[in-house]
Amino acid sequence: MSVGEPPVREEFRLEEFSDYLRFERRRAPATVAAYLRDCRRMVEAVARAGKRFPSDVTLADLRAHLADLTEQGLAARSMARSRSAQRTYFRFLLEEGHIAADPTDGLEAPRAGRPLPHVMSYEQVLAVLEAVRPEQTHAGRDRAMLEVLYGSGVRISELTGLRVRDLRLEEGLAVVRGKGDRQRFVPLGGSAVRALRRYLRDARPRQERGSSEGVVFLNHHGRPLSRTGAWKIVRRHVDAARAAGTPLGKVTPHTFRHSFATHLLEHGADLAAVQEMLGHADIATTQIYTHVDRSYLREEHRRFHPRG
């Protein structure tokens, strides 16, 4: 504990927690020491914020603490352990009746050891977009698909599940259904909106044969495009760009999502806005969750996305 920091109050019951880990959970001595170190650091942090008892600690306090640790450069593996220690600690307090609710519900940390995603440069993205030739049979559909993937950062399942009624083209937005069937608004960007308008006006009516189920992107039978079908379309145009001389690593539909987020952040977008656009729920260690309204999302996208 640094000079000037408040002592850890007995009400936080760290000694009892140590006994719980050693005798009830039978954790190894090294694990007990690490968990206590993590929890003592957390308790000192919330004490500086004026929290006198464990029941005073909120999810926002814990997220702020993890965000501070991230800024200090703590490794992802250590962050994950700190989160685990805090969850174990507060569950112990809950089981013992010292708190009425667990503040770690919803607390997330980075998965340890996750590799960095492959990201295309903006020039590489352009090369793939331009590989869609106007004379190709489904050029309008394919260009709109690629523009939406890069312009909004949606997952391939969200793209193929997109329905015409989900589009708010006059606002530059779409409603997508993400993991857990959670809905969110995503900005599309000017280029994607223009491509969608052309596709919906010129190409999709010719594909529509009464079995589209209202889905935006259709296959050559007029039925909703499958994830596999969408993946093949992306691969075809990536291969064409590569054949035309653009060096590309392994590119999947998800690469457009990674590139979308990376390019926004590189151009100065707020991390919380990007988190909202992507529909992520697991970056509490890098940014405290904030409420972002739709107009702010659109402005962030327009200002910072290369094709906004």
N, C-alpha and C positions, 0 to 999 in steps of 0.2 A: 504494500500500500504506500502510495506516495505521500510525502509530507503535505499536510494541509487537507488531505482527504478525510471525510468522516469515517469513524470506525464502523465496522459491520455490526449492526445491532443484533442482540440476542434473538429478537423476534423473527429474524430470518432463518433461524434454526439450522445453520450450516453444520454444526456438530452432529445434530440428530440425523441430518441428511447423510453425513459421512458414515455413521453407524448403519443406516439403512442400506447404503451401497455395499458395505463390507459384509454385514451379517445376514441381511435378508436377500439382497440381490447377488451376493457372493461375487462381486466384481473384483478383478485383479487389482493389486495395490497401485499399479501405474494408472489404471483407468480411474480409480477413486481419486488419485492425486490430480489427474487432468480435469475431471469433472468438477472437483472442488475449486480448482484454479479458475475454470471458466465461470462457475457460478459466483465466486467471490468477485471477479471482475465485473460481472453483470450487476451484482448487488451494490457494489461501489458506484457504478454508473447511475443506477436509479436513485441511490441515496443523494447523489449530487443534484439530481433533478427534484429533490424534495420528498421522495417517497420513504416513509418511515416504517411501513409494514408490508409484508408480502401481498396482502389484500389490496394495497394501493397500486400495485404494478399493473399496467395495462399492456395490451398488444402493441400499441403505438410506442410505449417505452422500450419494449424489447426490439421492435423493428429499428428504432432510432439507435439503439446500442449496436445491433448488427451492422447498420449502415456506418457507424463510427469505426467499427473494426475493419470494415472493407476499406474505408479511406486510409486506415493505418497500414494497409497492405497485407492483412492476414490472408493466408492461403485458403483456397476453397475447401481443402480437406479439413483445416482447422476450424473454418467457419461452420462446416457441417457438424463437427464434433461439438462446438459450442452450442449450436441449436439443439443437438441431442441432449446435452447436459441440462440445458434449461428446461426442456420438455420433461425429462426425468425428474428434475427438482420440483417443478410445479405440480406434477402428478403425485409425487410423494406428499406434498403439502395438502393437496386435495383429498387424497386417501385418508390422511390423518385428521382431516377436518379443520385445518388451519386456514384454508381459503374456501370460498363458496363456488368459485369458477376458475377454470384454467385459462390464464391469459396467453398461453402458447398456441391455442387453437388458431390455425391459419398462419402460424409462423413458419416460414420456409427459408431454406438456405441452398446455395448452389450444390448440385451433385458433384461429388468429388471425382476427379479424373475425366471429366467430359472433354472430348477433343474439340478444338476450335473448328467451327463450321467453315466449309469452303465458300468463298464469296467471290462473285464476279466483279470486275471493274465496270464502271459505267460504259466504257467503250465496248467491253465484251457483251454487256446486255444489249446495247444498240445493234451489235453485229447479229445477235440472235433474232432480234425484232425485225431487222432488215432482211433476214433470210427468208421471211415470208414474202413470196413474190405475188404481185397482184393477179397474175394470170392463173395461179393455182386454184383448184376447185373450191376449197374451203378457206381461202385466204382471209376473208372477212372474219370468220369465226376464230381462226387460229391467231390472227393479230389481236383481236379483242381479248382472247384468253391470256396471251402473253403479257399484254398491257395491264390486265387486271392483276395477274400474278405479281408483276413487278411494282405496279402502281399502288397496290393496297397491302401486299405482304400476306395475303390469305393463304391458308393451307390448301392443298389440292382437293381435299374432301369438302372444304368450304366452297371452293370454286365450282365443283361439279354439283353441289347442292344448292347453288344460287338459283333463285326463282325470279321471274320477271317482276313479280310484285315486291320483291326485296330491294329493287333498284330505286334510288331517289336521285335520278340523274340531274334534275334541276338543282339539287343541293350538292351534287358531287359526292353522294354517299351511297352505301349499300348496307343492308342488314345481313349479317352472316351468323351462322350457327356453328359455334366452335365445340370444343371438347365439353362433354357433359351437357350438351344441348344448350349451352349458355349463348345468349344472343348479344351482339355488340354492333355498333355502328362503325364502319370503317370509311375513311376518305378514299376516293378512287384516283383523284388527280385528273387534270385536264386531258391528257393524252388517252387515258383509259376511258373517260367519258365519251370522247369523240369517237373512239374505236367502237365502243358499245352502241352508240347511236347509229353508226353506219351499219353495224351487223344486224341490229334489231330492225332497221328500216329496209335493208337491201337483201341480206342473205338468209336470216332466220325464217322469214315468211315462206321462202321456197323450200326450206327443210321441214317446216311444220306439217305434219300429216295426221294430226288429231291424237297423237300418243306422246306428246311432249311433257305432260303433267305440269306444264307451266315453268319448266326448267329453262334456264337461259341458254346453256350450251348443249347442242344436240349432235348426235352422230348422223351418218349418212342415211340411216333409216328413219330419221325424225324422232328418235327416242332419246331420253336423257343420256348424255355422255358419261361413261363410267370413269372411275379413277384410272383404271388401266388404259382406257382409250385416251384420256387426257395426258397421261404419262408418255404414251407413244407419240402423241403430237409434239410435245415438248422435245422429246429425244430426236424426232425427225428434223426439227429446225435447228437444234443444237448441232446435229451432225452436219447439216448444210452449212452452217456458219463455220464449223471447223474445216470442212472441205474447201471453203472459200478462202482459207488462210488465217482465220482467227484462232490463236492458241487458246484452248479451253481445257480445263481439267474435267473431272467428273461433274456433270451438271444434271441435277434432278429438279423437279418442280419446287422442292424445298429450298434449293439454292437461290431461287428468286426471292423467297421470303428472307433468307439470311442477307442477301444483297440489299433488299429494301431497307431493312433495319440498319445495316451498317452504313449505307449511304446517307440516310437521314442523320444518324449520329455524327458522321464525319462532317456534315454541313452545319452542325450546331444545334440539332433538334433536342428538345428536352427529353430526358430518359423516361420520365413518367408518361409523356405523351406517346412515345414509341411503344412503351409497355401496354398502354391502353389500346393502341391500334392493333397490336399483335394478339391481344387477348391473353397475355401471359399472367399467371398467378404465382410465379415462383422466383421473383427477383427482389424480395424484401431486403436482401443483404446489400443490394446496390442502390436502392432508392425506396424511401418510405412511400407507401401507396398514397396517391392523391386523387381527388376527384377532378376529372377533366371533362368539361362540357363539349358538346359537339362542335360549336363554333371555334373553340380553341384548337380542337383536333384538326379541323379543316385548315385553319390558319397555319398551324405548325407544318402540316403536309404541304401546303402551297408554298410556304417560305423555304422549306429545306429539301423537299424531294426534287431530284433533277428533272422529273417529268410532271411536276405538279402544276 
